[in-house]
Amino acid sequence: MQNRKLEVLPDKVALVARARAFCVETIRSAIAERDRCTIALSGGSTPRPLYEQLAAESLPWDRLHVFWGDERYVSPDHPESNQRMAREAWLDKVPIPAENLHPMPTADGDAAVDAEHADGVIRSFFQLADGEFPEFDLILLGMGDDGHTASLFPHTNSLQVCDRSVTVGNKGDSLRLTFSVPVLNCARRVLFLISGANKRPALKQVLASEGDNAAYPSRLVQPAGELWWLLDADAGADLVA
Ligand SMILES: O=C(O)[C@H](O)[C@@H](O)[C@H](O)[C@H](O)COP(=O)(O)O
């Protein structure tokens, strides 16, 4: 894939600094070209220091719209909430208008209903016709050591969903809301941010030319736009010559 770019940084600090520069450049150029930038955040632990560093940036916050690529099916103040993590690390520290934050709703009590709500928010924000998917300027992704991304877990039904933007995912018994694969593949830019030696075995499977997409869902991320992999040396040790 000629649109796939991979960089291995010496350590987590360098990885986060590189990701910060990448995100700032993407945000600034999207706003310069289209007067707004739409990004979707990943959860988990890896992106937290990146979000903390983005809080120190001076950006045209009123032109930035922030979505989440997935969410644990918990309340927004739950310790596991991706929304809570991003707000605490970044979004509550900058003057971004409240209406520019588009978290996935988890209040209904029925994940399928909230997934439909989230899908409706995206359809109206991006003014999508039936069968269309949103074109985010940037989707940030992480990867689990099982090869999942967003909340698209191995051998789950969510991997097959291609008629809506948001669906219900599951990590074992715990419910999630997640972007569907077509949304990830419609983005102008997708950035995987990966740190840690524990990710190496899955990374090898995901980056191989042949493999099992259902077993390693990150393989399904094949955007028409740019696909970037930023790894620290612990994660990328097997990949550098
Ligand atoms: O909701 C989530 O947990 C994330 O969206 C998930 O896809 C995450 O990116 C990976 O599980 C990696 O998580 P770590 O960064 O904690 O390794």
The ligand as an SDF file (V2000), in Angstrom:
LIG
                    3D

 17 16  0  0  0  0  0  0  0  0999 V2000
  -11.5030    2.0660   24.0070 O   0  0  0  0  0  0  0  0  0  0  0  0
  -10.3550    1.6490   23.8600 C   0  0  0  0  0  0  0  0  0  0  0  0
   -9.7360    0.9740   24.7130 O   0  0  0  0  0  0  0  0  0  0  0  0
   -9.5830    1.9880   22.6310 C   0  0  0  0  0  0  0  0  0  0  0  0
  -10.2170    2.6650   21.7090 O   0  0  0  0  0  0  0  0  0  0  0  0
   -8.8770    0.7500   22.1670 C   0  0  0  0  0  0  0  0  0  0  0  0
   -9.0380    0.4300   20.8210 O   0  0  0  0  0  0  0  0  0  0  0  0
   -7.4000    0.9930   22.4570 C   0  0  0  0  0  0  0  0  0  0  0  0
   -6.8880    1.9120   21.4820 O   0  0  0  0  0  0  0  0  0  0  0  0
   -6.6110   -0.2820   22.4330 C   0  0  0  0  0  0  0  0  0  0  0  0
   -7.2410   -1.1890   23.3190 O   0  0  0  0  0  0  0  0  0  0  0  0
   -5.1740   -0.0220   22.8930 C   0  0  0  0  0  0  0  0  0  0  0  0
   -5.2310    0.3920   24.2320 O   0  0  0  0  0  0  0  0  0  0  0  0
   -3.8990    0.8660   24.9920 P   0  0  0  0  0  0  0  0  0  0  0  0
   -3.5130    2.1710   24.3620 O   0  0  0  0  0  0  0  0  0  0  0  0
   -4.3530    1.0340   26.4320 O   0  0  0  0  0  0  0  0  0  0  0  0
   -2.8690   -0.2060   24.7900 O   0  0  0  0  0  0  0  0  0  0  0  0
  1  2  2  0
  2  3  1  0
  2  4  1  0
  4  5  1  0
  4  6  1  0
  6  7  1  0
  6  8  1  0
  8  9  1  0
  8 10  1  0
 10 11  1  0
 10 12  1  0
 12 13  1  0
 13 14  1  0
 14 15  2  0
 14 16  1  0
 14 17  1  0
M  END
$$$$
